[in-house]
Amino acid sequence: MNNVIGLIFICIGLAFDVFGCLGLVRLPDVYNRLQAATKSVTLGTCSILFGTFIIIGFTAAGLKALLCIMFLFLTMPVAAHAVARGAHRAGVKLAAESVVDKYREDKEGEI
Amino acid sequence: MKETNRIKIIRWLIGAIVLCSVIAVILIKPLPFLFYPDLPFVGFFGRALYILLLACFLCLFRIWKGPTGADRIVAVDILGIMIVGLCAILTIATKRSWYIDIGIAWALQSFICTLALSKFLEGKSFDE
């Protein structure tokens, strides 16, 4: 029974990973690619690790999988935020279809 | 203007057909196994590994063809996170528990690498 539940979690994670990478290829802009790929790939990889934990059980490797889930949930938003901030400061332009740019408005308001 | 629209639609269709056919071949046709055949669930994990390799090749396409440097940094980050999942699958499939140690170390290294690259990107602009 544990094996079946773990395999279902791994299937969900694989689907999220593939769709996240599809968004990384298809979307038109750095920021769109960042938000599509980071969110869905984080959820997909954490789901794969949780399925690993359910299949293996409370052993050393299973607890290391839980530790890895916690670490990914803590670090992936920080990395995505840093990349977006750096790209905006380096002057990467938004896509032609985008409507609003709040970060630039904020920076101009400060000055 | 109309011609460019038609070319866009044709490229979209070609990409969708190629992706769906690759996923169907992975799921249906028996590909060569990467593990010993007497392990449990070896068919499922072989197919899962091939699907993750397909996702990694999509990331490699973005690294190869990214217009700016930020695209390449995002793709490298995503590739690192996906390899953590691949290490987890290898842990179950081969019953060797040191693969998950490689996964944890890879996640740490990928986080620090992304932070350093974004700091470098913030300092100077190397797009185009």
gemmi code that builds the backbone of each chain (N, CA, C; Angstrom):
import gemmi

chains = {
    "A": [
        ("MET", (0.825, -1.205, 0.000), (0.000, 0.000, 0.000), (0.864, 1.262, 0.000)),
        ("ASN", (1.915, 1.260, 0.855), (2.820, 2.403, 0.866), (3.479, 2.606, -0.488)),
        ("ASN", (3.807, 1.484, -1.142), (4.449, 1.589, -2.446), (3.543, 2.259, -3.462)),
        ("VAL", (2.241, 1.921, -3.438), (1.317, 2.510, -4.414), (1.178, 4.014, -4.183)),
        ("ILE", (1.046, 4.411, -2.885), (0.913, 5.847, -2.595), (2.170, 6.600, -3.037)),
        ("GLY", (3.340, 6.017, -2.768), (4.584, 6.663, -3.175), (4.715, 6.776, -4.675)),
        ("LEU", (4.283, 5.731, -5.400), (4.380, 5.806, -6.865), (3.425, 6.856, -7.419)),
        ("ILE", (2.250, 7.032, -6.787), (1.331, 8.084, -7.253), (1.961, 9.461, -7.046)),
        ("PHE", (2.626, 9.653, -5.881), (3.308, 10.933, -5.648), (4.404, 11.165, -6.683)),
        ("ILE", (5.144, 10.104, -7.036), (6.224, 10.274, -8.010), (5.657, 10.614, -9.388)),
        ("CYS", (4.495, 10.030, -9.748), (3.873, 10.356, -11.035), (3.460, 11.824, -11.088)),
        ("ILE", (2.857, 12.327, -9.982), (2.463, 13.748, -9.939), (3.692, 14.642, -10.100)),
        ("GLY", (4.781, 14.273, -9.428), (5.998, 15.072, -9.524), (6.578, 15.086, -10.916)),
        ("LEU", (6.549, 13.933, -11.606), (7.077, 13.892, -12.971), (6.251, 14.787, -13.892)),
        ("ALA", (4.915, 14.769, -13.733), (4.071, 15.611, -14.586), (4.387, 17.088, -14.356)),
        ("PHE", (4.541, 17.492, -13.079), (4.847, 18.903, -12.806), (6.200, 19.296, -13.387)),
        ("ASP", (7.181, 18.386, -13.303), (8.508, 18.698, -13.848), (8.451, 18.927, -15.350)),
        ("VAL", (7.761, 18.012, -16.061), (7.716, 18.150, -17.524), (6.986, 19.417, -17.931)),
        ("PHE", (5.873, 19.744, -17.230), (5.150, 20.956, -17.622), (5.934, 22.215, -17.280)),
        ("GLY", (6.686, 22.183, -16.182), (7.527, 23.333, -15.863), (8.591, 23.574, -16.906)),
        ("CYS", (9.213, 22.487, -17.395), (10.236, 22.665, -18.428), (9.623, 23.084, -19.746)),
        ("LEU", (8.377, 22.651, -20.002), (7.676, 23.120, -21.203), (7.440, 24.631, -21.131)),
        ("GLY", (7.072, 25.127, -19.930), (6.927, 26.558, -19.758), (8.249, 27.293, -19.919)),
        ("LEU", (9.335, 26.653, -19.478), (10.665, 27.263, -19.641), (11.007, 27.423, -21.119)),
        ("VAL", (10.547, 26.490, -21.971), (10.846, 26.604, -23.395), (9.881, 27.560, -24.076)),
        ("ARG", (8.590, 27.553, -23.679), (7.580, 28.199, -24.505), (7.376, 29.681, -24.207)),
        ("LEU", (7.526, 30.109, -22.955), (7.087, 31.467, -22.606), (8.047, 32.521, -23.161)),
        ("PRO", (7.582, 33.770, -23.338), (8.341, 34.725, -24.152), (9.402, 35.533, -23.426)),
        ("ASP", (9.549, 35.423, -22.091), (10.248, 36.459, -21.355), (11.029, 35.819, -20.218)),
        ("VAL", (12.046, 36.515, -19.687), (12.812, 35.949, -18.578), (11.933, 35.767, -17.348)),
        ("TYR", (11.119, 36.773, -17.049), (10.342, 36.759, -15.802), (9.233, 35.722, -15.869)),
        ("ASN", (8.583, 35.620, -17.059), (7.558, 34.583, -17.213), (8.158, 33.200, -17.068)),
        ("ARG", (9.313, 32.983, -17.707), (9.968, 31.676, -17.611), (10.342, 31.365, -16.174)),
        ("LEU", (10.822, 32.390, -15.480), (11.251, 32.196, -14.086), (10.082, 31.779, -13.220)),
        ("GLN", (8.944, 32.476, -13.355), (7.844, 32.163, -12.443), (7.194, 30.848, -12.815)),
        ("ALA", (7.130, 30.512, -14.104), (6.535, 29.221, -14.461), (7.419, 28.079, -13.985)),
        ("ALA", (8.709, 28.152, -14.345), (9.592, 27.013, -14.113), (9.873, 26.820, -12.634)),
        ("THR", (10.126, 27.913, -11.898), (10.534, 27.742, -10.505), (9.436, 27.127, -9.651)),
        ("LYS", (8.210, 27.662, -9.787), (7.137, 27.150, -8.935), (6.866, 25.692, -9.233)),
        ("SER", (6.641, 25.369, -10.497), (6.188, 24.008, -10.773), (7.301, 23.001, -10.584)),
        ("VAL", (8.560, 23.370, -10.864), (9.640, 22.402, -10.675), (9.933, 22.196, -9.187)),
        ("THR", (9.765, 23.254, -8.372), (9.917, 23.055, -6.926), (8.882, 22.080, -6.391)),
        ("LEU", (7.617, 22.285, -6.778), (6.565, 21.379, -6.296), (6.797, 19.962, -6.813)),
        ("GLY", (7.218, 19.832, -8.078), (7.411, 18.499, -8.648), (8.535, 17.749, -7.971)),
        ("THR", (9.673, 18.425, -7.742), (10.797, 17.734, -7.112), (10.488, 17.394, -5.666)),
        ("CYS", (9.776, 18.298, -4.965), (9.423, 17.977, -3.584), (8.450, 16.825, -3.533)),
        ("SER", (7.576, 16.710, -4.519), (6.654, 15.570, -4.554), (7.400, 14.270, -4.807)),
        ("ILE", (8.417, 14.302, -5.684), (9.228, 13.103, -5.928), (9.948, 12.690, -4.646)),
        ("LEU", (10.492, 13.678, -3.921), (11.217, 13.353, -2.690), (10.273, 12.817, -1.619)),
        ("PHE", (9.028, 13.343, -1.581), (8.067, 12.850, -0.595), (7.646, 11.415, -0.927)),
        ("GLY", (7.504, 11.116, -2.224), (7.221, 9.735, -2.615), (8.356, 8.801, -2.235)),
        ("THR", (9.594, 9.288, -2.386), (10.758, 8.511, -1.955), (10.703, 8.210, -0.469)),
        ("PHE", (10.336, 9.236, 0.316), (10.234, 9.053, 1.773), (9.155, 8.028, 2.119)),
        ("ILE", (8.017, 8.088, 1.401), (6.930, 7.150, 1.721), (7.338, 5.725, 1.365)),
        ("ILE", (8.025, 5.544, 0.257), (8.415, 4.181, -0.138), (9.490, 3.641, 0.797)),
        ("ILE", (10.497, 4.449, 1.115), (11.612, 3.938, 1.916), (11.218, 3.786, 3.375)),
        ("GLY", (10.507, 4.773, 3.930), (10.101, 4.690, 5.337), (11.068, 5.428, 6.242)),
        ("PHE", (10.925, 5.194, 7.550), (11.735, 5.944, 8.514), (13.119, 5.330, 8.648)),
        ("THR", (13.910, 5.448, 7.587), (15.309, 5.046, 7.682), (16.160, 6.301, 7.511)),
        ("ALA", (17.468, 6.113, 7.411), (18.356, 7.271, 7.256), (18.100, 7.961, 5.932)),
        ("ALA", (17.925, 7.189, 4.853), (17.723, 7.798, 3.547), (16.389, 8.536, 3.479)),
        ("GLY", (15.332, 7.992, 4.116), (14.041, 8.662, 4.103), (14.077, 9.985, 4.842)),
        ("LEU", (14.757, 10.004, 5.976), (14.848, 11.268, 6.718), (15.703, 12.278, 5.966)),
        ("LYS", (16.703, 11.772, 5.233), (17.470, 12.712, 4.401), (16.617, 13.291, 3.290)),
        ("ALA", (15.676, 12.507, 2.769), (14.751, 13.032, 1.750), (13.874, 14.139, 2.336)),
        ("LEU", (13.386, 13.943, 3.585), (12.604, 15.009, 4.226), (13.432, 16.269, 4.427)),
        ("LEU", (14.691, 16.076, 4.822), (15.601, 17.221, 4.999), (15.794, 17.970, 3.686)),
        ("CYS", (15.889, 17.215, 2.603), (16.082, 17.828, 1.293), (14.836, 18.615, 0.880)),
        ("ILE", (13.617, 18.094, 1.209), (12.378, 18.835, 0.926), (12.382, 20.174, 1.650)),
        ("MET", (12.742, 20.141, 2.954), (12.747, 21.374, 3.736), (13.750, 22.375, 3.157)),
        ("PHE", (14.906, 21.856, 2.772), (15.932, 22.741, 2.224), (15.470, 23.372, 0.909)),
        ("LEU", (14.829, 22.567, 0.037), (14.376, 23.123, -1.243), (13.296, 24.175, -1.030)),
        ("PHE", (12.344, 23.928, -0.109), (11.306, 24.927, 0.127), (11.881, 26.202, 0.710)),
        ("LEU", (12.981, 26.098, 1.446), (13.563, 27.331, 1.978), (14.366, 28.080, 0.929)),
        ("THR", (15.072, 27.381, 0.046), (16.045, 28.087, -0.789), (15.541, 28.458, -2.175)),
        ("MET", (14.585, 27.726, -2.744), (14.221, 28.030, -4.135), (13.584, 29.399, -4.324)),
        ("PRO", (12.665, 29.880, -3.446), (12.151, 31.239, -3.624), (13.235, 32.304, -3.507)),
        ("VAL", (14.207, 32.074, -2.618), (15.297, 33.051, -2.473), (16.103, 33.142, -3.766)),
        ("ALA", (16.410, 31.998, -4.346), (17.196, 31.998, -5.585), (16.422, 32.659, -6.718)),
        ("ALA", (15.115, 32.368, -6.812), (14.313, 32.954, -7.889), (14.219, 34.469, -7.729)),
        ("HIS", (14.049, 34.918, -6.476), (13.963, 36.350, -6.225), (15.278, 37.045, -6.595)),
        ("ALA", (16.394, 36.414, -6.238), (17.692, 37.020, -6.555), (17.909, 37.106, -8.058)),
        ("VAL", (17.505, 36.054, -8.797), (17.699, 36.086, -10.251), (16.819, 37.158, -10.887)),
        ("ALA", (15.563, 37.285, -10.414), (14.670, 38.296, -10.998), (15.191, 39.702, -10.733)),
        ("ARG", (15.669, 39.936, -9.495), (16.181, 41.265, -9.146), (17.427, 41.593, -9.968)),
        ("GLY", (18.315, 40.606, -10.100), (19.524, 40.846, -10.882), (19.222, 41.091, -12.341)),
        ("ALA", (18.256, 40.355, -12.893), (17.923, 40.544, -14.309), (17.301, 41.908, -14.532)),
        ("HIS", (16.450, 42.355, -13.588), (15.838, 43.671, -13.772), (16.868, 44.778, -13.631)),
        ("ARG", (17.821, 44.596, -12.729), (18.844, 45.644, -12.575), (19.826, 45.635, -13.720)),
        ("ALA", (20.023, 44.475, -14.364), (20.956, 44.430, -15.495), (20.317, 44.955, -16.771)),
        ("GLY", (19.007, 45.251, -16.723), (18.389, 45.869, -17.877), (17.814, 44.915, -18.883)),
        ("VAL", (17.429, 43.710, -18.448), (16.750, 42.801, -19.369), (15.330, 43.303, -19.572)),
        ("LYS", (14.940, 43.451, -20.837), (13.634, 44.051, -21.117), (12.505, 43.040, -20.926)),
        ("LEU", (11.308, 43.573, -20.627), (10.120, 42.733, -20.546), (9.658, 42.386, -21.959)),
        ("ALA", (8.729, 41.430, -22.045), (8.200, 41.072, -23.357), (7.343, 42.211, -23.899)),
        ("ALA", (7.094, 42.175, -25.213), (6.380, 43.285, -25.840), (4.921, 43.317, -25.434)),
        ("GLU", (4.368, 42.161, -25.014), (2.940, 42.118, -24.681), (2.660, 42.515, -23.241)),
        ("SER", (3.698, 42.732, -22.415), (3.458, 42.938, -20.984), (2.891, 44.334, -20.742)),
        ("VAL", (2.069, 44.443, -19.688), (1.258, 45.642, -19.502), (1.898, 46.588, -18.504)),
        ("VAL", (2.373, 46.054, -17.348), (2.758, 46.934, -16.252), (4.109, 46.478, -15.703)),
        ("ASP", (4.886, 47.424, -15.171), (6.187, 47.114, -14.588), (6.288, 47.857, -13.256)),
        ("LYS", (5.820, 47.217, -12.183), (5.723, 47.905, -10.907), (7.088, 48.223, -10.314)),
        ("TYR", (8.071, 47.359, -10.581), (9.386, 47.561, -9.970), (10.057, 48.824, -10.512)),
        ("ARG", (9.907, 49.035, -11.838), (10.491, 50.246, -12.423), (9.767, 51.493, -11.903)),
        ("GLU", (8.430, 51.397, -11.761), (7.681, 52.531, -11.220), (8.128, 52.856, -9.797)),
        ("ASP", (8.383, 51.823, -9.014), (8.849, 52.054, -7.650), (10.204, 52.740, -7.646)),
        ("LYS", (11.107, 52.263, -8.510), (12.446, 52.849, -8.505), (12.401, 54.295, -8.979)),
        ("GLU", (11.551, 54.603, -9.971), (11.458, 55.979, -10.431), (10.796, 56.872, -9.384)),
        ("GLY", (9.873, 56.301, -8.597), (9.227, 57.080, -7.551), (10.194, 57.461, -6.446)),
        ("GLU", (11.166, 56.559, -6.191), (12.141, 56.883, -5.155), (12.989, 58.069, -5.557)),
        ("ILE", (13.378, 58.113, -6.830), (14.246, 59.183, -7.289), (13.404, 60.438, -7.504)),
    ],
    "B": [
        ("MET", (2.618, 40.113, -42.342), (2.151, 39.835, -40.984), (1.438, 38.504, -40.921)),
        ("LYS", (0.601, 38.242, -41.960), (-0.152, 36.988, -41.972), (0.792, 35.794, -42.152)),
        ("GLU", (1.832, 35.991, -42.975), (2.782, 34.898, -43.218), (3.511, 34.504, -41.936)),
        ("THR", (3.914, 35.500, -41.154), (4.623, 35.175, -39.906), (3.710, 34.440, -38.939)),
        ("ASN", (2.402, 34.817, -38.913), (1.462, 34.099, -38.066), (1.358, 32.642, -38.478)),
        ("ARG", (1.302, 32.412, -39.791), (1.164, 31.033, -40.268), (2.413, 30.217, -39.919)),
        ("ILE", (3.590, 30.832, -40.061), (4.832, 30.114, -39.726), (4.873, 29.789, -38.238)),
        ("LYS", (4.388, 30.735, -37.405), (4.345, 30.481, -35.965), (3.441, 29.295, -35.638)),
        ("ILE", (2.268, 29.254, -36.276), (1.326, 28.160, -35.986), (1.910, 26.829, -36.442)),
        ("ILE", (2.596, 26.825, -37.581), (3.184, 25.571, -38.087), (4.280, 25.087, -37.148)),
        ("ARG", (5.118, 26.013, -36.639), (6.177, 25.606, -35.703), (5.606, 25.077, -34.396)),
        ("TRP", (4.517, 25.711, -33.932), (3.861, 25.257, -32.704), (3.341, 23.844, -32.867)),
        ("LEU", (2.704, 23.593, -34.037), (2.144, 22.255, -34.280), (3.245, 21.210, -34.341)),
        ("ILE", (4.365, 21.552, -35.032), (5.471, 20.594, -35.152), (6.039, 20.267, -33.769)),
        ("GLY", (6.206, 21.296, -32.933), (6.742, 21.055, -31.598), (5.824, 20.205, -30.756)),
        ("ALA", (4.509, 20.488, -30.817), (3.557, 19.709, -30.015), (3.543, 18.259, -30.465)),
        ("ILE", (3.573, 18.029, -31.788), (3.526, 16.650, -32.287), (4.783, 15.893, -31.885)),
        ("VAL", (5.951, 16.543, -32.000), (7.206, 15.873, -31.626), (7.223, 15.529, -30.144)),
        ("LEU", (6.776, 16.484, -29.280), (6.799, 16.231, -27.828), (5.849, 15.102, -27.450)),
        ("CYS", (4.613, 15.156, -28.012), (3.639, 14.107, -27.674), (4.122, 12.744, -28.166)),
        ("SER", (4.763, 12.704, -29.348), (5.214, 11.406, -29.862), (6.364, 10.869, -29.022)),
        ("VAL", (7.268, 11.749, -28.545), (8.371, 11.276, -27.697), (7.845, 10.711, -26.382)),
        ("ILE", (6.853, 11.415, -25.772), (6.280, 10.915, -24.512), (5.550, 9.599, -24.741)),
        ("ALA", (4.852, 9.478, -25.887), (4.145, 8.227, -26.166), (5.118, 7.080, -26.377)),
        ("VAL", (6.239, 7.344, -27.070), (7.247, 6.292, -27.267), (7.837, 5.865, -25.939)),
        ("ILE", (8.094, 6.849, -25.018), (8.638, 6.487, -23.704), (7.649, 5.640, -22.924)),
        ("LEU", (6.343, 6.004, -23.003), (5.372, 5.300, -22.164), (4.983, 3.942, -22.726)),
        ("ILE", (4.965, 3.787, -24.048), (4.416, 2.570, -24.643), (5.497, 1.572, -25.005)),
        ("LYS", (6.509, 2.039, -25.751), (7.479, 1.099, -26.307), (8.471, 0.669, -25.233)),
        ("PRO", (8.846, -0.588, -25.145), (9.850, -0.995, -24.154), (11.249, -0.563, -24.562)),
        ("LEU", (11.732, 0.479, -23.896), (13.081, 0.981, -24.161), (14.097, 0.139, -23.387)),
        ("PRO", (15.373, 0.227, -23.700), (16.367, -0.549, -22.949), (16.451, -0.119, -21.498)),
        ("PHE", (16.474, -1.078, -20.584), (16.493, -0.775, -19.157), (17.862, -0.259, -18.741)),
        ("LEU", (17.825, 0.650, -17.780), (19.081, 1.200, -17.286), (19.529, 0.513, -16.005)),
        ("PHE", (18.670, -0.356, -15.425), (19.005, -0.994, -14.158), (19.074, -2.495, -14.353)),
        ("TYR", (19.409, -3.202, -13.261), (19.348, -4.654, -13.298), (17.889, -5.089, -13.359)),
        ("PRO", (17.538, -6.075, -14.163), (16.118, -6.384, -14.376), (15.450, -7.106, -13.222)),
        ("ASP", (16.162, -7.487, -12.149), (15.494, -8.206, -11.071), (15.119, -7.299, -9.909)),
        ("LEU", (15.312, -5.974, -10.048), (14.890, -5.058, -8.996), (13.378, -4.839, -9.071)),
        ("PRO", (12.706, -4.426, -7.973), (11.263, -4.182, -8.037), (10.934, -2.881, -8.760)),
        ("PHE", (9.789, -2.866, -9.419), (9.261, -1.706, -10.170), (10.231, -1.213, -11.231)),
        ("VAL", (10.967, -2.093, -11.871), (12.036, -1.603, -12.746), (11.461, -0.964, -14.002)),
        ("GLY", (10.295, -1.423, -14.474), (9.701, -0.800, -15.649), (9.264, 0.622, -15.362)),
        ("PHE", (8.610, 0.822, -14.227), (8.159, 2.168, -13.863), (9.325, 3.118, -13.714)),
        ("PHE", (10.386, 2.676, -13.007), (11.479, 3.623, -12.776), (12.307, 3.869, -14.022)),
        ("GLY", (12.382, 2.890, -14.912), (13.051, 3.146, -16.185), (12.340, 4.223, -16.972)),
        ("ARG", (10.982, 4.137, -17.026), (10.230, 5.154, -17.768), (10.322, 6.502, -17.075)),
        ("ALA", (10.275, 6.526, -15.738), (10.383, 7.797, -15.014), (11.721, 8.470, -15.294)),
        ("LEU", (12.773, 7.651, -15.358), (14.096, 8.218, -15.628), (14.166, 8.798, -17.038)),
        ("TYR", (13.521, 8.105, -18.007), (13.528, 8.656, -19.366), (12.739, 9.954, -19.445)),
        ("ILE", (11.616, 10.047, -18.701), (10.830, 11.296, -18.738), (11.615, 12.447, -18.117)),
        ("LEU", (12.354, 12.161, -17.025), (13.175, 13.230, -16.436), (14.302, 13.641, -17.374)),
        ("LEU", (14.843, 12.678, -18.127), (15.886, 13.041, -19.093), (15.317, 13.922, -20.202)),
        ("LEU", (14.048, 13.669, -20.607), (13.406, 14.534, -21.596), (13.287, 15.966, -21.070)),
        ("ALA", (12.873, 16.104, -19.792), (12.765, 17.437, -19.203), (14.132, 18.115, -19.142)),
        ("CYS", (15.191, 17.334, -18.829), (16.535, 17.915, -18.790), (16.967, 18.378, -20.177)),
        ("PHE", (16.542, 17.656, -21.230), (16.908, 18.110, -22.570), (16.168, 19.390, -22.951)),
        ("LEU", (14.922, 19.562, -22.450), (14.242, 20.844, -22.682), (15.019, 21.987, -22.028)),
        ("CYS", (15.523, 21.754, -20.797), (16.338, 22.770, -20.129), (17.612, 23.055, -20.909)),
        ("LEU", (18.224, 21.995, -21.451), (19.459, 22.200, -22.216), (19.189, 23.001, -23.480)),
        ("PHE", (17.984, 22.829, -24.070), (17.622, 23.649, -25.229), (17.576, 25.122, -24.857)),
        ("ARG", (17.011, 25.428, -23.666), (16.950, 26.832, -23.261), (18.346, 27.375, -22.955)),
        ("ILE", (19.240, 26.527, -22.396), (20.606, 26.996, -22.146), (21.316, 27.284, -23.461)),
        ("TRP", (21.064, 26.436, -24.465), (21.751, 26.601, -25.746), (21.261, 27.842, -26.472)),
        ("LYS", (19.960, 28.156, -26.376), (19.378, 29.174, -27.236), (18.863, 30.390, -26.482)),
        ("GLY", (19.214, 30.530, -25.181), (18.682, 31.661, -24.437), (19.170, 32.984, -24.995)),
        ("PRO", (18.262, 33.957, -25.191), (18.717, 35.219, -25.789), (19.595, 36.022, -24.838)),
        ("THR", (19.297, 35.996, -23.541), (20.090, 36.786, -22.598), (20.787, 35.859, -21.611)),
        ("GLY", (21.625, 36.464, -20.777), (22.304, 35.660, -19.770), (21.380, 35.178, -18.669)),
        ("ALA", (20.330, 35.966, -18.360), (19.426, 35.596, -17.275), (18.665, 34.317, -17.601)),
        ("ASP", (18.324, 34.133, -18.895), (17.659, 32.890, -19.299), (18.527, 31.685, -18.998)),
        ("ARG", (19.815, 31.825, -19.287), (20.716, 30.685, -19.075), (20.855, 30.391, -17.589)),
        ("ILE", (20.874, 31.464, -16.761), (20.999, 31.234, -15.315), (19.763, 30.523, -14.777)),
        ("VAL", (18.574, 30.938, -15.236), (17.335, 30.282, -14.798), (17.340, 28.810, -15.208)),
        ("ALA", (17.785, 28.540, -16.445), (17.768, 27.158, -16.927), (18.753, 26.288, -16.161)),
        ("VAL", (19.915, 26.857, -15.800), (20.888, 26.077, -15.020), (20.332, 25.761, -13.639)),
        ("ASP", (19.633, 26.736, -13.044), (19.018, 26.522, -11.733), (18.002, 25.385, -11.793)),
        ("ILE", (17.121, 25.450, -12.800), (16.078, 24.431, -12.930), (16.693, 23.057, -13.191)),
        ("LEU", (17.761, 23.023, -13.985), (18.444, 21.747, -14.268), (19.012, 21.132, -12.990)),
        ("GLY", (19.581, 21.985, -12.124), (20.113, 21.471, -10.870), (19.031, 20.889, -9.977)),
        ("ILE", (17.873, 21.569, -9.910), (16.798, 21.049, -9.062), (16.269, 19.733, -9.621)),
        ("MET", (16.222, 19.629, -10.944), (15.707, 18.383, -11.522), (16.647, 17.202, -11.292)),
        ("ILE", (17.952, 17.480, -11.205), (18.890, 16.393, -10.954), (18.750, 15.881, -9.524)),
        ("VAL", (18.282, 16.740, -8.594), (17.977, 16.260, -7.239), (16.868, 15.203, -7.284)),
        ("GLY", (15.821, 15.482, -8.082), (14.751, 14.497, -8.232), (15.237, 13.214, -8.868)),
        ("LEU", (16.159, 13.348, -9.826), (16.718, 12.162, -10.481), (17.511, 11.311, -9.500)),
        ("CYS", (18.232, 11.973, -8.585), (18.956, 11.227, -7.544), (17.986, 10.510, -6.625)),
        ("ALA", (16.823, 11.134, -6.324), (15.847, 10.463, -5.462), (15.300, 9.211, -6.131)),
        ("ILE", (15.003, 9.323, -7.437), (14.493, 8.146, -8.150), (15.548, 7.040, -8.186)),
        ("LEU", (16.814, 7.421, -8.385), (17.881, 6.412, -8.395), (18.025, 5.738, -7.029)),
        ("THR", (17.731, 6.505, -5.951), (17.812, 5.905, -4.614), (16.841, 4.741, -4.462)),
        ("ILE", (15.588, 4.938, -4.927), (14.631, 3.840, -4.787), (14.977, 2.717, -5.747)),
        ("ALA", (15.356, 3.077, -6.979), (15.453, 2.067, -8.022), (16.640, 1.142, -7.811)),
        ("THR", (17.749, 1.661, -7.273), (18.917, 0.805, -7.118), (19.156, 0.385, -5.672)),
        ("LYS", (18.340, 0.887, -4.721), (18.459, 0.554, -3.297), (19.846, 0.874, -2.739)),
        ("ARG", (20.470, 1.920, -3.260), (21.747, 2.375, -2.688), (21.487, 3.743, -2.089)),
        ("SER", (21.684, 3.868, -0.759), (21.176, 5.050, -0.091), (22.117, 6.230, -0.219)),
        ("TRP", (23.283, 6.066, -0.863), (24.143, 7.253, -0.928), (23.777, 8.177, -2.070)),
        ("TYR", (22.821, 7.787, -2.923), (22.396, 8.715, -3.973), (21.701, 9.943, -3.392)),
        ("ILE", (20.949, 9.769, -2.280), (20.243, 10.915, -1.698), (21.247, 11.891, -1.066)),
        ("ASP", (22.408, 11.392, -0.640), (23.457, 12.303, -0.169), (23.958, 13.181, -1.306)),
        ("ILE", (24.115, 12.564, -2.482), (24.503, 13.358, -3.659), (23.447, 14.412, -3.950)),
        ("GLY", (22.156, 14.047, -3.756), (21.077, 15.004, -4.003), (21.154, 16.200, -3.079)),
        ("ILE", (21.367, 15.961, -1.780), (21.446, 17.081, -0.832), (22.624, 17.993, -1.166)),
        ("ALA", (23.772, 17.388, -1.461), (24.948, 18.204, -1.778), (24.728, 18.997, -3.056)),
        ("TRP", (24.029, 18.373, -4.032), (23.760, 19.069, -5.297), (22.828, 20.250, -5.088)),
        ("ALA", (21.816, 20.095, -4.190), (20.895, 21.196, -3.929), (21.629, 22.373, -3.292)),
        ("LEU", (22.508, 22.084, -2.311), (23.294, 23.155, -1.684), (24.152, 23.888, -2.704)),
        ("GLN", (24.851, 23.118, -3.510), (25.774, 23.710, -4.476), (25.018, 24.519, -5.522)),
        ("SER", (23.823, 24.038, -5.931), (23.041, 24.744, -6.937), (22.526, 26.082, -6.392)),
        ("PHE", (22.131, 26.094, -5.116), (21.650, 27.340, -4.503), (22.758, 28.385, -4.456)),
        ("ILE", (23.944, 27.960, -4.002), (25.044, 28.927, -3.890), (25.475, 29.416, -5.266)),
        ("CYS", (25.476, 28.518, -6.234), (25.855, 28.866, -7.611), (24.878, 29.878, -8.195)),
        ("THR", (23.573, 29.684, -7.954), (22.580, 30.619, -8.493), (22.713, 31.993, -7.853)),
        ("LEU", (22.948, 32.004, -6.516), (23.112, 33.305, -5.852), (24.321, 34.051, -6.402)),
        ("ALA", (25.428, 33.335, -6.594), (26.637, 34.000, -7.088), (26.439, 34.514, -8.506)),
        ("LEU", (25.770, 33.709, -9.352), (25.565, 34.150, -10.736), (24.626, 35.351, -10.810)),
        ("SER", (23.590, 35.390, -9.932), (22.680, 36.526, -9.988), (23.353, 37.784, -9.458)),
        ("LYS", (24.253, 37.608, -8.484), (25.003, 38.769, -8.001), (25.914, 39.302, -9.109)),
        ("PHE", (26.507, 38.401, -9.849), (27.353, 38.810, -10.970), (26.532, 39.511, -12.045)),
        ("LEU", (25.291, 39.006, -12.261), (24.424, 39.609, -13.272), (23.984, 41.000, -12.864)),
        ("GLU", (23.818, 41.202, -11.548), (23.391, 42.508, -11.063), (24.468, 43.561, -11.278)),
        ("GLY", (25.728, 43.157, -11.179), (26.810, 44.121, -11.297), (26.984, 44.648, -12.697)),
        ("LYS", (27.034, 43.744, -13.650), (27.252, 44.193, -15.021), (26.209, 43.585, -15.947)),
        ("SER", (25.961, 44.235, -17.055), (24.933, 43.744, -17.975), (25.612, 43.067, -19.155)),
        ("PHE", (25.388, 41.746, -19.250), (26.009, 41.049, -20.381), (24.950, 40.399, -21.257)),
        ("ASP", (23.796, 41.068, -21.392), (22.786, 40.512, -22.295), (23.111, 40.901, -23.726)),
        ("GLU", (22.661, 40.107, -24.664), (22.887, 40.203, -26.109), (24.318, 39.978, -26.523)),
    ],
}
model = gemmi.Model(1)
for chain_id, residues in chains.items():
    chain = gemmi.Chain(chain_id)
    for i, (resn, *xyz) in enumerate(residues, 1):
        res = gemmi.Residue()
        res.name, res.seqid = resn, gemmi.SeqId(i, " ")
        for name, pos in zip(("N", "CA", "C"), xyz):
            atom = gemmi.Atom()
            atom.name, atom.element = name, gemmi.Element(name[0])
            atom.pos, atom.b_iso = gemmi.Position(*pos), 0.0
            res.add_atom(atom)
        chain.add_residue(res)
    model.add_chain(chain)
structure = gemmi.Structure()
structure.add_model(model)
structure.setup_entities()
